[in-house]
Amino acid sequence: MRTMKFLLVVLTVVIISGCATTEDGATWKCTAHGLVNSYYTGSDSAMIHLQGFSSGGSYKVTKNAQGTEATGTTANGTPFTCVKTK
């Protein structure tokens, strides 16, 4: 059972690793102190996984007026920023 949970976590990280691409061809890159993995598509929330935690969480974001930057804060107070790169 423990092995299965570990494999599911690894599979999830592999599937959502890297930058996300939206329907309009946009790519987003997220940054945060201790960031292990992130996933953001331009929606109202981002998946952020920080060092020291076994998995990531989904956190609400606030986008700037241009729609090119989204910011938020994780449950432990770590701020993160996701920037549209394309």
URVEN-V483946 format. One record per backbone hydrogen bond with DSSP energy under -0.5 kcal/mol. NH is the residue of the N-H (numbers start at 1). CO is the residue of the C=O. If there is no record, write none. Layout:
BEGIN
NH/CO
NH/CO
END
This chain:
BEGIN
5/1
6/2
7/3
8/4
9/5
10/6
11/7
12/8
13/9
14/10
15/11
16/12
17/13
20/28
22/26
25/22
28/20
29/83
31/81
33/79
35/32
36/49
37/49
39/47
46/59
47/39
48/46
48/57
49/37
51/34
53/50
57/48
59/46
59/57
61/44
62/71
64/69
67/64
70/82
71/62
72/80
74/78
77/74
79/77
80/72
81/31
82/70
83/29
84/68
85/27
86/27
END
